[in-house]
Amino acid sequence: MTRITNSHGTGIDLPNGTGVQVRTKAKDLFASIFTLNQGSGTLTTAEGLAAYVPFIDGNTLKIQNAANNGQVVLGDVSLTNFGHANLAAANTFTSTNIFQEDVTFDGATAGRDVVFDRSDNALEFADNAKAIFGTGADLEIFHDASDSIINDAGQGDLKFQLGGSTKFQLASGGVSLTGGAAANITALTSASTITIDMALSCHHSVTLGHNATFAAPSNQAVGQSGSIIITQDGTGSRTATFNTAFKFTGGNAPTLSTAAGSVDRIDYLIVSSNVIHCAVSLDVKQAS
């Protein structure tokens, strides 16, 4: 009788007996060779374990790693899908799950996916993929390939708060501002021709070092208003003329104050393209 033993099992006897007995035991022998189940515990390299060799330890499916010095656990063979979630069906995750690569949420409309990009540490929305808040889809935030949009599409107003206090509120009738509002003043460069870029700010200032002509401003936006502050340099007596886009009371352009360091201010409102209404305050200074 020949006995084949396995340190992790009970062994198999091949008896000297009838053909049926031998064939039955031989069948058991070959079944043990072809099965992945080797009992409990981990095989050794002497017992045939090598890199990338799979085996079953109890109910746990494992595979030997590339370095042949450890195992990677694949799952539990007694459970559906080896105990892993079937991602083709609905699942409820009841414990912490960590995704260590990018995760893509595939939109039903092509090109409207949401991706958590691990390398960017960012949740990234494709054009027209929306972040929607509220039971009634009240608030949506998205980019439509041209503009960035925050749309209050539901009940109530859109409020911007600081420390829980509303500072800016967008309502159906317009906007409400609580607290002060400040606009920057853009410093212009003195030159014989000065062209104000209205897109830079509402307020502009220049210290004249030349006799200057104020050309028609660029990037005029109807409804924009602000001020143009004109200061004489240390020499003084600098003059200014104005393009016909600037409209003054009675059609009379102002004559600037001439003293060195004197300050004049032009307040304006853009009524339409190249129609800029102006009100002038000359020689603005401390009361004597």
C-alpha positions in Angstrom: 0.0 0.0 0.0 1.3 3.5 -0.9 0.4 6.4 1.3 0.6 10.0 0.1 0.4 12.5 2.9 -0.1 16.3 3.1 1.0 18.2 6.2 -2.2 20.3 5.8 -4.6 17.3 5.3 -5.3 13.7 6.3 -3.4 12.0 3.4 -4.6 9.5 0.8 -4.0 5.7 0.8 -3.5 3.8 -2.5 -4.2 0.2 -1.4 -3.1 -3.0 -3.1 -6.5 -4.2 -3.9 -9.1 -4.7 -6.6 -9.1 -2.5 -9.7 -12.2 -0.7 -8.4 -10.5 0.1 -5.1 -7.4 1.4 -6.8 -9.3 3.4 -9.4 -11.5 5.0 -6.6 -8.4 6.0 -4.6 -6.6 7.2 -7.7 -9.6 9.4 -8.5 -9.4 10.9 -5.0 -5.7 11.5 -5.6 -6.1 13.3 -8.8 -9.0 15.3 -7.4 -6.8 16.5 -4.6 -4.1 17.5 -7.2 -6.5 19.5 -9.4 -8.5 21.2 -6.6 -7.3 24.5 -5.1 -8.4 23.5 -1.7 -5.5 22.4 0.4 -7.2 22.5 3.8 -6.3 25.2 6.4 -3.1 27.2 6.5 -0.7 28.2 3.8 1.4 25.9 1.7 5.2 26.2 1.6 7.4 26.5 -1.4 8.6 23.0 -0.7 5.0 21.8 -1.1 4.7 23.4 -4.5 3.7 27.0 -3.7 5.1 29.5 -6.2 4.5 33.0 -7.4 1.0 33.6 -8.8 -0.2 30.2 -7.6 -3.8 30.4 -6.3 -5.1 28.2 -3.5 -7.9 28.0 -1.0 -7.2 28.3 2.7 -10.4 27.1 4.4 -12.9 29.3 2.6 -10.5 32.0 1.7 -9.3 32.2 -1.9 -5.7 33.5 -2.0 -2.9 33.9 -4.6 0.8 33.9 -4.0 2.3 37.3 -4.7 4.9 38.1 -7.3 7.8 37.9 -4.8 6.6 34.5 -3.6 6.8 35.7 0.0 3.2 36.5 0.8 -0.4 36.1 -0.3 -3.1 38.4 -1.7 -6.6 37.6 -0.4 -9.1 37.5 -3.3 -12.3 36.7 -1.3 -14.4 34.1 0.5 -15.5 31.2 -1.8 -18.5 30.5 0.4 -20.0 33.9 -0.4 -21.6 35.3 -3.6 -19.0 37.2 -5.7 -16.4 36.1 -3.1 -18.0 38.5 -0.7 -17.4 41.5 -2.9 -20.1 43.9 -4.0 -21.7 43.2 -7.4 -21.1 46.6 -9.0 -23.6 45.8 -11.7 -26.4 45.9 -9.2 -27.5 48.1 -6.3 -25.5 47.7 -3.1 -25.6 49.1 0.4 -22.2 49.6 1.9 -22.3 49.3 5.7 -18.7 50.0 6.4 -15.9 52.4 5.4 -14.8 52.0 1.8 -11.7 53.6 0.5 -11.1 54.2 -3.3 -7.5 54.7 -4.0 -7.8 55.6 -7.7 -10.0 57.9 -9.8 -13.7 57.3 -9.5 -16.0 58.2 -12.5 -19.7 58.7 -12.1 -21.0 58.1 -15.7 -23.7 60.5 -16.8 -26.6 59.2 -18.9 -25.8 61.9 -21.4 -22.4 61.5 -23.0 -19.8 63.9 -21.8 -21.6 64.9 -18.6 -19.6 62.8 -16.2 -18.4 63.6 -12.7 -14.9 62.4 -11.8 -13.0 62.3 -8.5 -9.5 62.8 -9.8 -7.2 61.4 -7.2 -4.0 63.1 -8.5 -5.8 66.5 -8.6 -7.5 65.9 -5.1 -10.6 67.3 -6.8 -14.2 66.3 -7.6 -14.4 67.5 -11.3 -17.7 68.2 -13.1 -17.7 68.1 -16.9 -19.6 70.8 -18.8 -23.3 70.7 -18.0 -22.9 68.1 -15.3 -24.7 69.7 -12.3 -24.3 69.7 -8.6 -28.0 69.9 -7.4 -29.1 70.7 -3.8 -32.5 70.5 -2.1 -35.4 68.1 -2.2 -37.0 70.0 -5.0 -33.7 70.5 -7.0 -33.7 74.1 -5.6 -30.1 75.0 -6.3 -27.9 74.0 -9.2 -24.3 74.8 -9.9 -22.7 74.0 -13.2 -20.6 75.2 -16.2 -22.4 75.2 -19.5 -19.2 75.3 -21.7 -19.4 79.1 -21.9 -20.4 80.4 -18.4 -20.3 79.3 -14.8 -23.9 79.3 -13.4 -25.3 79.3 -9.9 -29.1 79.0 -10.4 -31.6 79.3 -7.6 -34.4 77.4 -9.3 -36.6 76.6 -6.4 -38.2 78.0 -3.2 -36.7 80.9 -1.4 -33.8 83.3 -2.1 -30.1 82.8 -2.8 -28.1 84.0 0.2 -24.4 84.6 0.6 -23.5 84.5 4.3 -20.5 85.3 6.4 -20.4 83.7 9.8 -24.1 82.9 9.5 -25.1 86.5 8.7 -26.5 87.2 5.2 -24.4 89.8 3.4 -25.8 89.5 -0.1 -29.2 88.2 -1.1 -30.6 87.5 -4.5 -34.3 87.6 -4.7 -37.0 87.7 -7.4 -37.1 91.5 -7.3 -33.4 92.1 -7.4 -30.6 92.0 -4.9 -30.1 93.1 -1.3 -26.8 94.1 0.2 -26.0 94.3 3.9 -22.9 96.2 4.8 -20.5 98.2 2.8 -19.4 97.6 -0.8 -16.0 98.8 -2.2 -14.8 99.0 -5.8 -11.2 99.3 -6.7 -9.7 102.4 -8.3 -7.5 101.7 -11.4 -4.5 103.9 -11.8 -4.2 105.1 -15.4 -0.9 106.1 -17.1 -0.5 109.7 -18.2 -0.1 110.1 -21.9 -1.1 112.4 -24.7 -4.0 110.1 -25.4 -5.7 108.2 -22.5 -8.1 105.3 -23.3 -9.9 104.1 -20.2 -10.7 100.3 -20.1 -14.0 100.2 -18.4 -13.7 96.4 -17.8 -10.9 97.0 -15.3 -13.0 98.8 -12.7 -15.7 101.4 -12.2 -13.3 104.0 -10.8 -10.2 105.4 -12.4 -7.5 107.9 -11.5 -4.6 109.6 -13.3 -2.0 112.1 -12.4 -1.5 114.2 -15.5 2.1 114.7 -16.8 0.9 115.6 -20.2 -1.7 117.7 -22.0 -4.1 114.8 -22.6 -7.0 113.7 -24.7 -9.5 111.2 -23.1 -10.5 108.9 -26.0 -13.7 106.9 -26.1 -13.4 104.3 -23.4 -13.1 100.6 -24.4 -15.3 97.8 -23.0 -18.2 100.1 -22.2 -21.0 98.4 -20.3 -24.4 100.1 -20.3 -25.4 101.0 -16.8 -21.9 101.1 -15.4 -21.1 104.2 -13.3 -18.2 105.4 -11.4 -15.7 108.2 -11.2 -12.6 109.5 -13.0 -10.2 111.4 -10.6 -7.8 113.7 -12.4 -4.8 115.2 -10.5 -2.3 117.8 -11.7 1.3 116.8 -11.3 3.9 119.0 -9.6 4.1 121.2 -12.6 0.4 121.9 -13.0 -1.5 123.6 -15.9 -2.0 120.3 -17.7 -5.1 120.4 -20.0 -7.6 117.8 -21.0 -9.9 117.4 -23.9 -12.6 114.7 -24.2 -14.0 112.5 -26.9 -17.6 113.2 -28.0 -18.6 110.0 -26.1 -18.4 112.1 -22.9 -21.5 114.2 -22.5 -21.4 117.2 -20.2 -24.1 119.6 -18.9 -24.9 122.2 -21.6 -22.5 120.4 -23.9 -19.6 122.2 -22.3 -16.5 120.2 -21.5 -14.8 121.3 -18.2 -11.6 123.3 -17.9 -9.5 121.5 -15.4 -8.1 123.1 -12.3 -4.5 124.3 -13.1 -2.7 124.5 -9.7 0.0 121.9 -9.1 -1.5 118.9 -7.2 -5.1 120.1 -7.7 -7.8 117.5 -8.0 -10.9 117.3 -10.3 -13.5 114.5 -10.4 -15.8 113.4 -13.2 -18.7 111.2 -12.2 -20.1 109.2 -15.1 -23.0 106.9 -16.2 -22.8 104.9 -19.4 -26.3 105.3 -20.9 -25.5 103.6 -24.2 -22.6 102.9 -26.4 -20.5 106.1 -26.6 -23.1 108.0 -24.6 -21.5 108.7 -21.2 -23.3 111.3 -19.0 -20.8 113.2 -16.9 -21.0 115.4 -13.8 -17.9 117.4 -12.9 -16.6 118.5 -9.5 -13.6 120.9 -9.9 -10.8 121.7 -7.5 -11.9 119.2 -4.9 -10.0 119.9 -1.6 -10.4 120.4 2.1 -12.7 123.2 3.2 -10.9 126.3 4.5 
